[in-house]
Amino acid sequence: MSLQRQVWLYIALFMVYTQGFWERIFKLPPDTSLIVELPIWVYLLLSAKTLFRPVPGSILVISYVFVSFLTGLINQSGLISWIKYIRFLLYFYLIFQTLWNSQITNEQWLSILRFFVFLIILQGIGSLFNIIVLKSRIEGQVGLMSSIGGTTASIFPLFVISLATVIFLFAHSPNRRINYYLILCVISSALVGYASLKRAVYFYVPVFVLLSLIISAIHLKPKVYFRKIIVIGVIIVCAIPFYIYGVKNSGGISDKISGDENLIEVVRKAVAYIEVYENLTTEKGYTGGRMTTTMRIVQKTTENTQIFFTGYGFGSVKEQRTLSSLGFVYGIVGITRDIVSGGWIIMILTILIISVVILRNRSTFYEFTQVLRFILLLIFLSTHLTYSSDFTVSLKITFSFAILCALINSPFHIDTLNELISGYFYTYNAHEHSNSR
């Protein structure tokens, strides 16, 4: 990768992960995407030569562009609405494509990974500034990333802490520098969730830490695994008071808690609150929770053949006529955004594109990278199906997915991957692992 391309990749990354900061400083309208998209255009223009080489998922992406364009013609969305709707998924795939096909040196890859760690820590610093200096916790302010982020404040900690768990389990014990970075990343992402008042982070993160532990146990030697699990157990025990404090002071749940409850009572009341919230229905019969809204949209769109295939139009998910027609006031997630906007085919193609990017491995097989792929896929599916449309409306999460998936899946980066794994992680493959047992 040329120095010029590398610099613009850093600029694009930096602007994506500091977008909210610039919006607040210069009092820009929330979600002013031009400050993010302009550096991406420059980077993609400089990377034009890599865009015409084969990459996994290209047929799906071409199909997505064609079907969505045709759908837009049928539901009369308009060219601008179509471009605005598909652009972030295309940015994600094109960034992945340029990184997949580029000749990137080992030093450049290490620099990219270090820069990403820096950006994670920067989010924690931004959140800490809000908490201590400004003495404010605002839902939607996600570190320095966003001023209207909302669900990003849950998905970002989920992503960082889940990957940190897997990396710690597979990392060689002598590599203490990695552990220090992981601790800083976990603390920073936890501060993002706490400062943003999000409830979901206190449910998704524990579940995915447990899933990471279970999945990694299948792939690690028992001696290695149990040594690491003891350390994680101590960390979890030490984190329990902070967890209780966070739940008690999260948005909505805090109103249902007196402050004298123990851990079990806090969790029980929090779960009860979430159950009511997810199944919320107004007096007029409109749904307001994610679960009920998803069920309502699935039911309504499968009753009408044209709506099933074309949806209501790109951008219609925010229009009052659509809300009234489907009978909901809140609760759109990733799949329902696609279903309402462009129909079921668009929704399925979106899931397939991101899944192929995560899973299609043309590089060396390692147990560690296999676990990473599975965790990334679970994060995507669980949040896209049940919680948020972050994967298709911004690059806050997908930019990092594009980088990681290109590194661990592309045949052009085998040497770098081999060096990273052999230098920092346990390197046995599936055959060696089964023999060790």
C-alpha positions as CSV (number, residue, x, y, z in Angstrom):
1,M,0.0,0.0,0.0
2,S,1.4,3.4,-1.0
3,L,2.0,5.9,1.8
4,Q,-0.6,8.2,0.3
5,R,-3.3,5.5,0.4
6,Q,-2.3,4.6,4.0
7,V,-2.5,8.2,5.1
8,W,-6.0,8.6,3.6
9,L,-7.1,5.3,5.2
10,Y,-6.1,6.8,8.6
11,I,-7.9,10.0,7.8
12,A,-11.0,8.1,6.9
13,L,-10.8,6.0,10.0
14,F,-10.1,9.0,12.2
15,M,-13.1,11.0,10.8
16,V,-15.5,8.0,11.2
17,Y,-14.5,7.5,14.8
18,T,-14.5,11.3,15.7
19,Q,-17.5,12.4,13.7
20,G,-19.5,13.3,16.8
21,F,-16.7,15.4,18.2
22,W,-16.6,17.6,15.1
23,E,-20.4,17.9,15.1
24,R,-20.4,19.1,18.6
25,I,-17.4,21.5,18.3
26,F,-18.6,23.2,15.1
27,K,-22.3,22.8,16.0
28,L,-23.0,20.9,12.8
29,P,-26.4,19.1,12.3
30,P,-26.3,15.6,13.8
31,D,-25.0,12.9,11.5
32,T,-23.3,15.3,9.0
33,S,-21.9,12.5,6.9
34,L,-20.0,14.6,4.4
35,I,-17.1,15.0,6.8
36,V,-16.9,11.2,7.0
37,E,-17.6,10.4,3.3
38,L,-15.2,12.8,1.7
39,P,-12.1,11.1,3.0
40,I,-13.5,7.7,2.1
41,W,-14.1,9.0,-1.5
42,V,-10.5,10.1,-1.7
43,Y,-9.2,6.8,-0.3
44,L,-11.4,4.7,-2.7
45,L,-10.3,6.9,-5.6
46,L,-6.6,6.3,-4.8
47,S,-7.4,2.6,-4.5
48,A,-9.2,2.4,-7.8
49,K,-6.9,-0.3,-9.2
50,T,-7.9,-2.8,-6.5
51,L,-11.6,-2.4,-7.2
52,F,-11.6,-4.5,-10.4
53,R,-10.1,-7.7,-8.9
54,P,-12.2,-10.7,-7.7
55,V,-13.3,-10.6,-4.1
56,P,-15.7,-12.9,-2.2
57,G,-19.2,-11.6,-2.3
58,S,-18.9,-9.6,-5.5
59,I,-21.8,-11.3,-7.2
60,L,-24.0,-10.7,-4.2
61,V,-23.0,-7.0,-4.2
62,I,-23.7,-6.6,-7.9
63,S,-27.1,-8.3,-7.3
64,Y,-27.8,-6.0,-4.4
65,V,-27.1,-2.9,-6.4
66,F,-29.2,-4.2,-9.3
67,V,-32.2,-5.4,-7.2
68,S,-32.2,-2.3,-5.0
69,F,-32.1,0.0,-8.1
70,L,-35.0,-2.0,-9.7
71,T,-36.9,-1.9,-6.4
72,G,-36.4,1.9,-6.2
73,L,-38.0,2.3,-9.6
74,I,-41.0,0.2,-8.6
75,N,-41.6,1.9,-5.3
76,Q,-40.8,5.3,-6.7
77,S,-38.0,6.1,-4.2
78,G,-36.0,8.3,-6.5
79,L,-32.3,8.1,-7.4
80,I,-31.0,10.2,-4.5
81,S,-32.9,8.2,-1.9
82,W,-31.5,5.0,-3.5
83,I,-27.9,6.2,-3.3
84,K,-28.3,7.4,0.2
85,Y,-29.8,4.1,1.3
86,I,-27.2,1.7,-0.2
87,R,-24.0,3.9,0.2
88,F,-22.8,2.7,3.6
89,L,-23.1,-1.0,2.8
90,L,-21.2,-0.3,-0.4
91,Y,-18.5,1.7,1.5
92,F,-18.1,-1.2,3.8
93,Y,-17.7,-3.7,0.9
94,L,-15.4,-1.4,-1.2
95,I,-13.1,-0.7,1.8
96,F,-13.0,-4.5,2.4
97,Q,-12.3,-5.1,-1.3
98,T,-9.4,-2.5,-1.4
99,L,-7.8,-4.0,1.7
100,W,-8.3,-7.6,0.4
101,N,-6.5,-6.9,-2.8
102,S,-3.7,-4.6,-1.6
103,Q,-0.1,-5.5,-1.0
104,I,0.2,-4.4,2.6
105,T,3.5,-4.9,4.5
106,N,3.7,-6.4,7.9
107,E,4.7,-3.0,9.3
108,Q,1.8,-1.3,7.7
109,W,-0.7,-3.9,9.1
110,L,0.8,-3.5,12.6
111,S,0.5,0.3,12.2
112,I,-3.2,0.0,11.1
113,L,-4.0,-2.3,14.1
114,R,-2.2,0.1,16.5
115,F,-4.1,3.1,15.1
116,F,-7.4,1.3,15.6
117,V,-6.5,0.5,19.2
118,F,-5.7,4.2,19.6
119,L,-9.1,5.1,18.2
120,I,-10.8,2.7,20.7
121,I,-9.0,4.3,23.6
122,L,-9.8,7.7,22.3
123,Q,-13.5,6.9,22.7
124,G,-13.0,6.1,26.4
125,I,-11.1,9.4,26.8
126,G,-14.0,11.3,25.2
127,S,-16.6,9.5,27.4
128,L,-14.5,10.2,30.5
129,F,-14.3,13.9,29.7
130,N,-18.1,14.0,29.5
131,I,-18.5,12.1,32.8
132,I,-15.9,14.0,34.9
133,V,-15.4,17.4,33.3
134,L,-18.8,18.1,31.8
135,K,-20.6,16.0,34.4
136,S,-23.1,14.8,31.8
137,R,-24.2,11.4,30.5
138,I,-26.2,11.8,27.3
139,E,-27.9,9.0,25.4
140,G,-26.7,9.1,21.9
141,Q,-23.3,10.6,22.5
142,V,-21.1,7.7,21.8
143,G,-17.6,8.6,22.8
144,L,-16.3,10.9,20.0
145,M,-18.1,8.8,17.4
146,S,-21.6,10.1,17.3
147,S,-24.0,12.7,18.7
148,I,-27.1,10.6,17.8
149,G,-25.5,7.2,18.1
150,G,-27.9,5.4,20.4
151,T,-27.5,1.7,19.7
152,T,-23.8,2.2,18.6
153,A,-23.1,2.8,22.3
154,S,-24.1,-0.9,23.0
155,I,-22.7,-2.5,19.8
156,F,-19.3,-0.8,20.1
157,P,-18.6,-2.2,23.7
158,L,-20.1,-5.5,22.6
159,F,-17.7,-5.7,19.7
160,V,-14.6,-4.6,21.6
161,I,-15.1,-6.6,24.7
162,S,-16.0,-9.8,22.9
163,L,-12.9,-9.6,20.7
164,A,-10.8,-8.7,23.6
165,T,-11.9,-11.8,25.4
166,V,-11.0,-14.1,22.5
167,I,-7.7,-12.3,21.9
168,F,-6.8,-12.7,25.6
169,L,-7.6,-16.4,25.6
170,F,-5.5,-17.2,22.6
171,A,-2.6,-14.8,23.3
172,H,0.7,-16.1,24.6
173,S,1.0,-15.4,28.3
174,P,4.4,-13.7,28.1
175,N,3.0,-11.0,25.7
176,R,2.0,-8.6,28.5
177,R,1.9,-5.6,26.2
178,I,-1.2,-7.1,24.5
179,N,-2.9,-7.5,27.9
180,Y,-2.3,-3.8,28.7
181,Y,-3.8,-2.8,25.4
182,L,-6.8,-5.1,25.9
183,I,-7.4,-3.7,29.4
184,L,-7.4,-0.2,28.1
185,C,-9.7,-1.1,25.2
186,V,-12.2,-2.9,27.5
187,I,-12.2,0.0,30.0
188,S,-12.6,2.6,27.2
189,S,-15.5,0.7,25.6
190,A,-17.2,0.2,29.0
191,L,-17.0,3.9,29.6
192,V,-18.7,4.5,26.2
193,G,-21.6,2.3,27.2
194,Y,-21.9,3.8,30.7
195,A,-21.7,7.5,29.5
196,S,-24.3,6.8,26.9
197,L,-26.9,5.5,29.4
198,K,-27.6,2.4,27.2
199,R,-29.4,-0.5,28.8
200,A,-28.6,-3.2,26.2
201,V,-24.9,-3.1,26.8
202,Y,-25.5,-4.7,30.3
203,F,-27.2,-7.7,28.7
204,Y,-25.4,-8.2,25.4
205,V,-21.9,-8.0,26.7
206,P,-22.2,-10.7,29.5
207,V,-23.9,-13.0,27.1
208,F,-21.2,-12.6,24.4
209,V,-18.4,-12.9,27.0
210,L,-19.9,-16.2,28.0
211,L,-20.3,-17.3,24.3
212,S,-16.6,-16.3,23.7
213,L,-15.5,-18.4,26.6
214,I,-17.6,-21.4,25.5
215,I,-16.5,-21.2,21.8
216,S,-12.9,-20.7,22.7
217,A,-12.9,-23.7,25.1
218,I,-13.7,-25.9,22.1
219,H,-10.6,-24.8,20.3
220,L,-8.0,-24.3,23.1
221,K,-5.9,-26.9,24.9
222,P,-7.4,-27.4,28.4
223,K,-4.2,-26.4,30.2
224,V,-4.1,-23.1,28.4
225,Y,-7.8,-22.4,28.7
226,F,-8.1,-23.1,32.4
227,R,-5.1,-20.9,33.2
228,K,-6.7,-18.0,31.3
229,I,-10.2,-18.6,32.6
230,I,-9.0,-18.1,36.2
231,V,-7.8,-14.7,35.3
232,I,-11.0,-13.8,33.5
233,G,-13.0,-15.1,36.5
234,V,-11.1,-12.8,38.8
235,I,-11.8,-9.9,36.4
236,I,-15.5,-10.7,36.3
237,V,-15.8,-10.9,40.1
238,C,-14.0,-7.5,40.4
239,A,-16.3,-6.0,37.7
240,I,-19.5,-7.1,39.5
241,P,-19.8,-3.9,41.6
242,F,-19.3,-1.7,38.5
243,Y,-21.8,-3.8,36.6
244,I,-24.5,-3.3,39.4
245,Y,-23.7,0.4,39.5
246,G,-24.0,0.7,35.8
247,V,-27.4,-1.2,35.6
248,K,-28.8,0.9,38.5
249,N,-27.8,4.1,36.7
250,S,-28.8,3.2,33.1
251,G,-31.6,4.9,31.3
252,G,-35.1,3.7,32.3
253,I,-34.0,0.8,34.5
254,S,-32.8,3.2,37.2
255,D,-36.5,4.3,37.7
256,K,-37.4,0.7,38.7
257,I,-34.6,0.2,41.2
258,S,-34.5,1.6,44.8
259,G,-30.8,1.2,45.2
260,D,-30.8,-1.4,48.0
261,E,-31.1,-4.5,45.8
262,N,-28.4,-7.2,45.5
263,L,-27.0,-8.4,42.2
264,I,-29.8,-11.0,41.7
265,E,-32.5,-8.5,42.4
266,V,-30.9,-5.9,40.1
267,V,-30.7,-8.3,37.3
268,R,-34.2,-9.6,37.8
269,K,-35.7,-6.2,37.8
270,A,-33.6,-5.2,34.8
271,V,-34.8,-8.2,32.9
272,A,-38.4,-7.6,33.8
273,Y,-38.1,-4.0,32.6
274,I,-36.5,-5.1,29.3
275,E,-39.3,-7.7,28.8
276,V,-42.0,-5.1,29.2
277,Y,-40.0,-2.6,27.0
278,E,-39.5,-5.0,24.2
279,N,-43.1,-6.0,24.0
280,L,-44.5,-2.5,24.4
281,T,-47.8,-1.7,22.7
282,T,-49.6,1.6,22.9
283,E,-53.3,2.1,23.8
284,K,-54.0,2.5,20.1
285,G,-52.4,-0.8,19.3
286,Y,-49.2,0.6,17.8
287,T,-46.1,-1.4,18.7
288,G,-43.2,0.4,20.5
289,G,-40.7,-2.4,21.4
290,R,-38.2,-4.0,19.0
291,M,-39.6,-7.5,19.4
292,T,-43.3,-6.6,18.9
293,T,-42.4,-4.2,16.0
294,T,-40.4,-6.8,14.2
295,M,-43.2,-9.3,14.5
296,R,-45.7,-6.7,13.3
297,I,-43.6,-5.8,10.3
298,V,-43.0,-9.4,9.4
299,Q,-46.7,-10.2,9.5
300,K,-47.8,-7.1,7.6
301,T,-45.2,-7.4,4.8
302,T,-45.8,-11.0,4.2
303,E,-49.6,-10.4,3.7
304,N,-48.9,-8.1,0.7
305,T,-47.0,-9.5,-2.3
306,Q,-45.8,-6.2,-3.7
307,I,-44.7,-4.9,-0.3
308,F,-42.9,-8.2,0.3
309,F,-40.7,-7.7,-2.7
310,T,-40.4,-3.9,-2.9
311,G,-41.1,-2.5,0.5
312,Y,-42.5,1.0,1.0
313,G,-39.6,2.9,-0.5
314,F,-36.1,4.0,0.6
315,G,-36.4,6.4,3.5
316,S,-40.0,5.5,4.2
317,V,-39.2,4.0,7.5
318,K,-39.2,7.5,9.0
319,E,-42.4,8.6,7.3
320,Q,-45.6,8.8,9.3
321,R,-47.7,7.2,6.6
322,T,-45.5,4.1,6.8
323,L,-45.7,4.0,10.6
324,S,-49.4,4.3,10.4
325,S,-49.8,1.6,7.7
326,L,-47.7,-0.9,9.6
327,G,-48.9,0.1,13.1
328,F,-45.6,1.0,15.0
329,V,-44.1,4.0,16.6
330,Y,-40.6,2.7,17.4
331,G,-38.5,-0.5,17.3
332,I,-36.9,-0.7,13.9
333,V,-33.9,-3.0,13.7
334,G,-31.6,-3.9,10.8
335,I,-33.7,-6.5,9.1
336,T,-37.0,-4.5,9.5
337,R,-35.3,-1.4,8.1
338,D,-34.5,-3.3,5.0
339,I,-37.9,-5.0,4.8
340,V,-39.8,-1.8,5.1
341,S,-37.6,0.1,2.8
342,G,-36.8,-2.3,0.0
343,G,-38.5,-5.6,0.7
344,W,-37.3,-9.1,1.8
345,I,-34.9,-9.7,-1.1
346,I,-32.9,-6.6,-0.1
347,M,-32.9,-7.8,3.5
348,I,-31.6,-11.3,2.6
349,L,-28.9,-9.9,0.3
350,T,-27.6,-7.6,3.0
351,I,-27.3,-10.5,5.5
352,L,-25.6,-12.6,2.9
353,I,-23.1,-9.9,1.8
354,I,-21.9,-9.2,5.4
355,S,-21.9,-12.9,6.3
356,V,-19.7,-13.8,3.3
357,V,-17.2,-11.0,4.1
358,I,-16.9,-12.4,7.6
359,L,-16.8,-16.1,6.8
360,R,-15.2,-16.6,3.4
361,N,-11.6,-17.6,4.2
362,R,-9.0,-17.8,1.5
363,S,-6.1,-17.5,3.9
364,T,-4.4,-19.9,6.4
365,F,-6.7,-21.7,8.8
366,Y,-6.1,-21.1,12.5
367,E,-8.3,-22.0,15.4
368,F,-7.9,-18.4,16.7
369,T,-9.2,-16.8,13.4
370,Q,-11.9,-19.3,13.2
371,V,-13.2,-18.3,16.6
372,L,-12.9,-14.6,15.6
373,R,-15.0,-15.2,12.5
374,F,-17.7,-17.0,14.5
375,I,-17.9,-14.2,17.1
376,L,-18.0,-11.5,14.4
377,L,-20.9,-13.3,12.7
378,L,-22.8,-13.7,16.0
379,I,-22.4,-10.1,16.8
380,F,-23.7,-9.1,13.4
381,L,-26.6,-11.5,13.3
382,S,-27.8,-10.9,16.9
383,T,-27.7,-7.1,16.6
384,H,-28.9,-6.8,13.0
385,L,-31.9,-9.2,13.7
386,T,-32.9,-8.0,17.1
387,Y,-31.4,-4.6,18.0
388,S,-30.0,-2.1,15.5
389,S,-29.4,-1.1,11.9
390,D,-25.9,0.1,12.6
391,F,-24.4,-2.2,10.1
392,T,-26.1,-0.5,7.2
393,V,-26.5,3.1,8.3
394,S,-22.9,4.0,9.2
395,L,-19.3,2.8,9.3
396,K,-18.8,3.0,13.0
397,I,-18.8,-0.8,13.3
398,T,-18.4,-2.1,9.7
399,F,-15.1,-0.2,9.1
400,S,-13.4,-2.3,11.8
401,F,-15.1,-5.4,10.4
402,A,-13.7,-4.7,6.9
403,I,-10.2,-4.3,8.3
404,L,-10.3,-7.5,10.4
405,C,-11.9,-9.6,7.8
406,A,-9.5,-8.6,5.1
407,L,-6.5,-9.4,7.4
408,I,-7.7,-12.8,8.4
409,N,-9.3,-14.0,5.2
410,S,-7.3,-12.6,2.2
411,P,-4.7,-14.8,0.6
412,F,-2.6,-11.6,0.0
413,H,-2.0,-11.2,3.7
414,I,-1.0,-14.8,4.6
415,D,2.6,-13.8,5.5
416,T,1.4,-11.1,7.8
417,L,-1.2,-13.3,9.4
418,N,1.3,-16.1,9.9
419,E,3.8,-13.7,11.5
420,L,1.2,-12.2,13.8
421,I,-0.2,-15.6,14.9
422,S,3.2,-17.2,15.5
423,G,4.5,-14.2,17.3
424,Y,1.6,-13.4,19.6
425,F,-0.9,-16.3,19.7
426,Y,-1.2,-20.1,20.1
427,T,-0.7,-21.5,16.6
428,Y,-2.0,-25.0,16.6
429,N,-4.5,-25.8,13.9
430,A,-7.6,-28.1,14.0
431,H,-5.6,-31.3,13.3
432,E,-3.0,-30.6,16.0
433,H,-5.7,-29.5,18.4
434,S,-7.6,-32.7,18.1
435,N,-4.4,-34.8,18.5
436,S,-3.5,-32.9,21.7
437,R,-6.7,-34.1,23.3
